[in-house]
Amino acid sequence: MIYTRFERARILGARALQISLGAPPLLDVPEAVVDPLALASLEFQSRNVPLTVSRSYHAGD
């Protein structure tokens, strides 16, 4: 699925918050990565994020 920049920002922000609050990372964490946002970005790039986006489409009257 291709995400808009707004959806991507929402996913990264939500996952970074989860990681900062103690959620286990879903990847093997490199020693150099300590920032939750950087780790969330790595998970997003590897398509290993447990979050989805629900889009609603309007009828287009």
KETORMAR-490448 format. One record per residue: residue number from 1; residue in three letters; chain; x, y, z of N, C-alpha, C, O in turn. Coordinates in steps of 0.001 Angstrom, whole numbers, plus 524288, in hexadecimal, padded with zeros to 5 digits. Last residue first. Example, Ala and Ser with C-alpha at 12.3 -4.5 7.8 and 13.67 -1.06 7.14 Angstrom:
BEGIN
LUMTI  num  residu  chaine    n.X    n.Y    n.Z   ca.X   ca.Y   ca.Z    c.X    c.Y    c.Z    o.X    o.Y    o.Z
LUMTI    2     SER       A  83232  7F736  81BA8  83566  7FBDC  81BE4  83264  8001E  81EBE  83461  80472  81F67
LUMTI    1     ALA       A  83386  7E9C6  81E78  8300C  7EE6C  81E78  83390  7F31C  81E78  8379C  7F309  82111
% end
This chain:
BEGIN
LUMTI  num  residu  chaine    n.X    n.Y    n.Z   ca.X   ca.Y   ca.Z    c.X    c.Y    c.Z    o.X    o.Y    o.Z
LUMTI   61     ASP       A  7AE30  833A9  7EED4  7A92E  835B2  7ECDE  7A9EB  839DF  7E8EB  7A619  83BFB  7E6E6
LUMTI   60     GLY       A  7B582  82C1A  7F295  7B6A9  82F9F  7EE44  7B1C4  831D8  7EBBC  7B150  831E0  7E6F2
LUMTI   59     ALA       A  7B5CB  82555  7FB06  7B2C6  823D4  7F66C  7B3CA  82763  7F1BF  7B2F7  825BE  7ED4E
LUMTI   58     HIS       A  7C2A1  823B0  80098  7BD87  82625  8005F  7BAE7  824E3  7FB2D  7BD86  82389  7F761
LUMTI   57     TYR       A  7C9A5  81A11  8074E  7C8B7  81CB6  8025E  7C330  81EE1  80257  7BF7F  81C35  803E3
LUMTI   56     SER       A  7D305  81882  810F9  7CD75  818C4  80FB8  7CCD6  81BFE  80AC0  7CF3B  8201E  80A24
LUMTI   55     ARG       A  7DCFB  80FCA  814D0  7DB62  81443  811A7  7D581  81405  810C1  7D34F  80FD5  80FE3
LUMTI   54     SER       A  7E488  80C3B  81EC2  7DF49  80B4F  81CC0  7DD86  81036  819E3  7DCAF  8144B  81C49
LUMTI   53     VAL       A  7F0B5  806C8  82013  7EDE3  80B9B  81EF6  7E8A7  80A1A  81C9E  7E867  8070B  818EB
LUMTI   52     THR       A  7F71E  7FFBF  82A7D  7F4BB  80029  82557  7F1FC  8056C  824DA  7F111  80820  828B8
LUMTI   51     LEU       A  80267  7FA87  830D6  7FE3D  7FE6A  83084  7FC1F  7FE94  82AF5  7FEFB  7FDAA  82733
LUMTI   50     PRO       A  80BD3  7F52F  83300  806C3  7F2BB  83418  8022A  7F68A  83407  7FE66  7F5CB  836EC
LUMTI   49     VAL       A  81577  7F504  82954  812C3  7F84A  82D28  80D51  7F5FC  82E16  80A7D  7F4F0  82A57
LUMTI   48     ASN       A  81C9B  7F1DD  821BC  81BDC  7EE9E  82654  81941  7F1BB  82AB6  81AA9  7F128  82F45
LUMTI   47     ARG       A  82181  7F5BF  818CD  81C00  7F42C  818A8  81A9A  7F088  81D2B  817D0  7ECAC  81C81
LUMTI   46     SER       A  82AE3  7FA53  8199C  82AF9  7F4A8  818EA  8257A  7F258  818BE  824D5  7ED95  81890
LUMTI   45     GLN       A  827D3  80482  81B73  82A8A  80355  81694  82AB1  7FD7F  8157D  82AA3  7FBE0  810F7
LUMTI   44     PHE       A  823B9  8036A  8258E  8204F  804F0  82139  822CB  80389  81BFE  82023  80196  8187D
LUMTI   43     GLU       A  82CAA  8011E  82B53  8286B  7FD4F  82B11  824D5  7FE77  82679  82318  7FADF  823CA
LUMTI   42     LEU       A  83204  80A8F  829E6  8344D  805A6  82804  83023  8016A  82783  83018  7FE79  823B5
LUMTI   41     SER       A  82B07  81143  82F03  82C0D  811F4  82974  82E76  80D0A  8270E  82D1C  80B8B  822B1
LUMTI   40     ALA       A  82BEF  80DB8  8392F  826DF  80D4E  8368C  82787  80DDD  830A8  824DC  80B39  82DA7
LUMTI   39     LEU       A  8364E  810BB  83AD6  834EE  80B32  83AF3  82FAB  80A48  83843  82F0B  8067A  83563
LUMTI   38     ALA       A  83532  81B81  83A5E  838A3  818E1  836A2  83764  81310  83661  8376E  810BE  8322B
LUMTI   37     LEU       A  82E96  81D05  842E6  82CC3  81E69  83DAB  83021  81BD3  83978  82E1A  81A23  83572
LUMTI   36     PRO       A  834D2  819E4  84B78  8301A  816F3  84A1B  82E0F  8182B  844A2  82C04  814B3  84201
LUMTI   35     ASP       A  8427C  81912  84AC1  83E02  81C8E  84A26  83928  81964  8489D  8395B  81679  844CC
LUMTI   34     VAL       A  84A94  81268  84A0B  8484E  81308  84F40  84366  81671  84F16  8407A  816A6  852E6
LUMTI   33     VAL       A  852C6  80B62  84278  84D7A  80D8D  84273  84B58  80DB0  84800  84A69  8099D  84A61
LUMTI   32     ALA       A  85C2E  8064C  8434C  85C51  80BF0  8425F  856E9  80E77  842BA  85688  8133C  8433E
LUMTI   31     GLU       A  859F2  7FBB1  84426  85BF6  7FE80  848B8  85BA5  80466  84810  85AE9  80737  84BE4
LUMTI   30     PRO       A  84DD5  7F7E3  83E1E  8536D  7F904  83DDB  85518  7FC39  8429E  851F6  7FF1F  844D4
LUMTI   29     VAL       A  84497  7EEC2  841F9  84610  7F440  84272  84BF9  7F4D5  841FA  84EDD  7F28D  84512
LUMTI   28     ASP       A  83D1D  7E710  83A62  841F2  7E6FB  83D64  84410  7EC8A  83D60  8452F  7EEBD  83940
LUMTI   27     LEU       A  82FA6  7EB32  83B92  83465  7EA17  8389A  838E6  7E944  83C5D  8388B  7EA9C  840F8
LUMTI   26     LEU       A  827E1  7EE8B  841B8  826BC  7EA0E  83E6F  82B4A  7E892  83AED  82AD1  7E510  837AB
LUMTI   25     PRO       A  82968  7F213  84F36  82A5B  7F304  849A7  8298E  7EE03  8468C  82A75  7E9BB  8488A
LUMTI   24     PRO       A  81F45  7F256  858CE  823E9  7EFC9  856A6  8249B  7F113  850DE  820CB  7F128  84DF1
LUMTI   23     ALA       A  81BDA  7FE3A  85F2E  81A57  7F9F8  85BB2  81F41  7F77A  85966  82301  7FA3A  8582E
LUMTI   22     GLY       A  81E48  806EA  86561  8200D  801C2  866F8  81E5D  7FD39  86393  81F5C  7F8BB  864F6
LUMTI   21     LEU       A  81C4F  810BE  861F9  81985  80F1D  866B1  81AB0  80978  86836  8185F  8076D  86BE6
LUMTI   20     SER       A  821B3  81135  858C2  823A0  8145E  85D1F  820FD  812EC  86243  82332  813C9  86673
LUMTI   19     ILE       A  81B58  80ACE  8529B  820AA  8091E  853E5  822B4  80C22  85895  8252D  809DD  85C06
LUMTI   18     GLN       A  81256  81114  851D4  8120F  80BD8  8541C  8176F  80A07  855E1  81803  807F2  85A2D
LUMTI   17     LEU       A  81697  819C2  84CA1  81461  81A59  851DD  8140C  81515  85498  81558  814AB  85935
LUMTI   16     ALA       A  81922  8151C  84322  81D51  8174E  8465E  81B6C  81817  84BF5  81E5E  8172D  84FA5
LUMTI   15     ARG       A  80F0A  812C4  83F7E  812A6  80E7C  840BD  81721  81070  84423  818C8  80DAC  847B5
LUMTI   14     ALA       A  80B01  81CDB  83E0D  80864  81932  84199  80C14  814CE  84336  80C39  8134B  847C6
LUMTI   13     GLY       A  8121A  820FE  836AD  8115F  82372  83BC6  80EEE  81FC3  83FBB  81097  81F90  8443D
LUMTI   12     LEU       A  810C6  81A38  82E21  815E0  81AB2  830B1  8155C  81D0C  83620  817EB  81B44  839C9
LUMTI   11     ILE       A  80616  81BF8  82BDD  807FA  816BF  82D36  80D22  8171A  83024  80DCF  81495  8342F
LUMTI   10     ARG       A  80620  826C0  8297E  802CE  824B6  82DB2  804B7  81F5D  82F8A  804EF  81E58  8343C
LUMTI    9     ALA       A  80CDA  82725  820EF  80E24  82A03  825B9  80B08  827F1  82A56  80D1D  82772  82EA4
LUMTI    8     ARG       A  80718  82122  819C5  80C4B  81F6E  81B6D  80DD6  82216  82089  80FE7  81F8E  82410
LUMTI    7     GLU       A  7FE6A  82775  81880  7FDC5  82238  81AB7  802F8  8202F  81CC2  8033A  81DD1  820EF
LUMTI    6     PHE       A  8035A  83000  813D7  8008E  830B2  818C7  7FFB8  82B73  81B84  80042  82B10  82048
LUMTI    5     ARG       A  8072A  82C54  80A9A  80AEC  82E42  80E75  80862  82EF7  813CA  80B00  82E92  817CE
LUMTI    4     THR       A  8004E  82053  807C3  80143  825E1  80701  80524  827A9  80B2D  80640  824C7  80EDC
LUMTI    3     TYR       A  804F7  813A2  8040B  802C6  81739  807DA  803DA  81CDA  80647  807CD  81E03  803CA
LUMTI    2     ILE       A  801FA  808A1  7FD03  804CB  80D8C  7FCD7  80205  81163  80072  7FD51  81246  7FFF6
LUMTI    1     MET       A  80349  7FB66  80000  80000  80000  80000  80377  804DB  80000  8076C  80510  802B9
% end
